[in-house]
């Protein structure tokens, strides 16, 4: 079994047993999740990068307290959320850039079949989506990013954010409705 196929619990056990290089497998597996989740909370790229890095450092530091019967991704998102809230309390000033976010999201989803024209189309679509997402309310953007970008189930989102399932469904419905209206408005402006 390759490291990419290694279940989270086995990778965590190996890291705790001293094979610290296997933590890189978990980072690669979940960096897009953490990055896009944090981007749902702020469009400040430097803040997202800093908090993403700190979230993984904290996860590594407290890996021994992780309950392997739970989902690692949910635990990691909770850590990222807490690190973000702490970061915000420190009131750091940074600059926003959606272009780098696009690069991260597109490069994470590339396959060997992606040719430059297809990649360019993907980047343009991500840029359009990101511009629309920036204006979404924080609580709507948060659940939408987890569902659409990270393909988490409604139940996983509810569990991760400690929300009722119906609240998650309602927020995703509202976010989609707002984004559809923005998309239609955008298309109407095109020649």
N, C-alpha and C positions, 0 to 999 in steps of 0.2 A: 504494500500500500504506500502510495506516495504521500508526501507531507500535505499536498493540496487536498487529498481525500481523507486525511486524518480527522476523525471527529473532534469537536471542540474539547470534550471532556478528556480525551486521550492526550491531546496536545497540552492541555493545562496540567495534567498529571505529570507529563514528561518535563515540562518547564519547572514544576515544583520539585521534581526529582533531580534537577540540575542541568537539564538540556535547555538552557536559556535561549538558544538560537531558535527554538521552535516557537517562541513568542512572536517572531517575525511572521509566521504563518497566520497567526491570529490578527496581527496588525493588517496584513495584506487582505485578509478575508473581510475585515470590518471597517477599514479606513473610509471607504465610500459611504457606508452607513453613518458613521460618526460625523463625517464632513458634511453630508447633505442634511443630516438632522440639525447640526449646529447652524448651517446656512439658513434653515427654516426659522431660526431664532434671531439671526442678524445677517445683514448682507455685507458686513465688514469683513473682508477677506483675511486681513491680518489677525483679527480677533478669532475667526474660525480656525485658521492655521494654528495659532497659539493654543487655543483651547483643545483642539484635536490632539495636538502633541501632548499636552498636559494630561488629558484624559487617559491616553495610553500609558503614560508614565505612572499615573495613579493606579490604573488597572493592574499594571505589572507589580507595583508595590504591594497591593492588597489582594493579589491573586489567591493567596492562601485562605482568604475568607470567603471566596466564591463557593457557592453551593452547586456542585456539578449536576444536581438533579434539576436545576433551573436552566433557562436559556442564557448563554453567555452574552448574546447580542442585547438582550433586555437589560442585563446588569451593566453592560458597557454604556448604553444610552443613559441610564440613570446617573452613572459617574460623569458622563459628558455634560449632562444637564446641571449637576451640582457644581462642576468645575466652571461652567459658563456663568452660573449665578455668582459664584465667588469672584470670578474675573470681572464681572460687571460692577461688583461692589468696590473693586479697586480703581474703577473709573479711568481706564486707559484710553488714550486717544489714538485712533488708527484711521487708515484710509480704505475706502471700499473699492473693490474691483470685481465685476462679474466675469470678465474675460478669463481670469485664472480659474474661477469656479467652473466655467465651461470646459476648460482644458482638463481639469481633474475628472469631471463627470464623464466627458466624452472618452478620455483615455482609459478610464476604468471600464467602459463598456465596449471597447474596441475588440474586434475579432480579426483573425488573419484575413478574412474575406473583405474587410473594409479597405476600399481603395480611396485615394484622395478625393474624388468627386463625392463619394458617399460620406466620407468624413466631414467634408465641408458642409454638406446638407445637414448632417447631425449637429454640427456646431451652430449653424444658423437657427435650427429649431430650438436647441438648448438656450441660445441667447434670447430668442423670442419668449420662451417660457420663463426664463429667469427674470426678464424685465417685468413680466406680468406678476410673477410671484412676489417681487419686492413690495408691491402694494397690498398684498393680502395681509389680513390681521394675523398677528403672531400665532394665536391658537389654531387658526385655520391652516396657516402655512406649515406649522409643526406636524399636524396629522397628515396633511396632503403629501408632504415630502416623504414621510415614513411609508405611506401607502404606495405612492406612484413611483418615486425614485428608488426606494429600497424594497418595494414589493412585499412589505410586511402585511400579514393578515390583519383584519380588523381586530380580532381577539388579541393578537400579539401587541398591537398598538395600545389597546385598552389596558392590557396588563403592564406594559412598559411605562405608560404615563399615569397609571392608577386612575383611569377614567372609566365610567360606565360605557359598555359597548355601544349603546344607543347614542351617547354623546359623540363618540368617535364617528359613527355613521353620519350623524347630522352635520358635523364639522366638515367631513369630506364632501358631503352633498353640497353644502354651502360654498365650499372652495371651488368645486367643479362648476357650479352655477356662475359664480363670479368670473372664473377664468374663461368660461364659454362666452360670456358677455364681452369680456375684454378682447378675446380672439375675434369675435364678430365685428367689434368696433375697429380693430386693427385691419381686418380684411376689407372693411368698407372704405378705409382710407387709401388702400392700394389702387393704383391706376388700372 
